[in-house]
Amino acid sequence: MVQAKSVTPFFSIITCTKNSEKFIDTCLKSVKAQTFRDFEHIIIDGHSTDATLEIASRTNAIIISAEPRGIAHAMNLGIARACGQYLYFLNSDDSFYNFDVLSQVHDYLLEHSDLHWAYGKIHETDGVHTIGFPPKRKVFQGKHPTILKFYNYIPHQATFIKKTVFAKYGKFDESLRTMLDPEYWLRIAPHTAWDYLPIVVANYLVRSDAQSVDESNKLANSKELKVIRAKYLSYLERLIANVITWISKL
């Protein structure tokens, strides 16, 4: 299904970058290849010093250069600039799973117009081999706000959110470095309509140097998780969450 861009595009794709020359070309080509065309692509660049901007300038993307102040700040700049009905965050080292993703998601969201946001699957890969397609278990393929309190099963790389949600519930918490999406899900999940869409949305590149998995950042990530749980979980729920975390490490 080929669709021309409209004044208010259906999708705003937001990509945050900084020195992403190794990966961004694949990301941009996957956007360009989409059969559904009613979208805008916004690139927030944190003053890259490599060839990132040169590569990005070959596209029709809206490029915004901004002082690097963390991923949440960059994403929030994209949200402020976005004109689309639904916002989607495509990491510069990730890419759409196939050329028909936006068309499939568009049809699903039209059919389920009551939803404020929806999430699908990601294709986890090391760049050569497939690792998996989470969320794989049926229990994680649906609206389960109670489970979400104890385990973040929603991949932000496969999540589409109405812009009106950000207008009503705020943008991402810029005090967080890596746990911004789990915090946001807990913030909006009790107040919005959401569900699972049975589509593989993106190729998620698993990198050993990623901030969220780097050994040097695990302590900081754990502290952020404790702050989030203290904000959204009851005392008993925090105890249960701590036990689940402890068991998962055995």
Order of alpha helices (4+ residues) and beta strands (2+ residues): beta-alpha-beta-alpha-beta-alpha-beta-beta-alpha-beta-beta-alpha-beta-alpha-alpha-beta-alpha-alpha
